Amino acid sequence: MSQIPHLLTIGRIAAEEGETVRRIQYVLTSRPHIKPIALAGNTRLYNSQSVEQIRAALAEINSRRVNREAVPC
């Protein structure tokens, strides 16, 4: 028997990552290579590979923010 895939909505990803939905939406719109794997009506669904890409993008954004704040003016 085939296994049922575990797919997440933007809201669920935000909740699991401790981020706002708006921040997850920003990552998805600014990185067009992260695409939904399926649709349920108008709801986009993402798999674990997409979630990993989102995590990496958030980490990149956070590291740039920290580096920018650490540089004296």
N, C-alpha and C positions, 0 to 999 in steps of 0.2 A: 504494500500500500504506500502511496506517496505521502510525504509529509506536508502539512499545511504551512505555508510560509508565514512568518511573523512580520507584519507590515505595520508601520506607524504613521500617524497623521502629524502635521506640523505641531499641533497642540500637545500631542503626547510626547514628541521629541523635546519640546520646550520644557515640559514638566519633568521629564527624566534627566535633562541636562541642567535644570535649575536656571533656565534662561527665560526671557520673555518671548512670546510668539513673534513679536515684531523683530527681535534680533535674529531669530531663525529665518523669518521671511527675508530679512536683509541678506543673510548668507546665501539663501537660495536664489535671490534675484541678481546678486553680484557675482555669482559663480554658476553660469549657465550649464557647465558640465555636470552638475549635480541634478539629475532628473528623477522624477517619480517613476517608480517601477509599475504602478497600477493606478487606476482611478476607480472610485466608488461614487458614482454620481459626479459631483463637482469636486469632491475631496481627493486630493493627491495623497498617495500612499508611498512610503519609502521603506526600503529594506535595510538590513544591517550594514551593508557596504555604503549606502548613502549616508547613514547615520555616522559612520566613521569619517566620511569626508566632511560632514558638517562639523564634527568634533575637531577635526584638524584645522578647518577654517576658523573656528572660534578660538582655538589655541593660537593660531597665527595672528589674529586680530588682537588678542590679549597681550601677546608678546610685543607687538608693535606699540601698543598703548603704554606698556610698562617702560619700554625703551625710550619712548618720547618723553615720558614724565621724568625719567632719570637724567636726561640731558639738561644741564644748567643753561639758562638763557644768557 
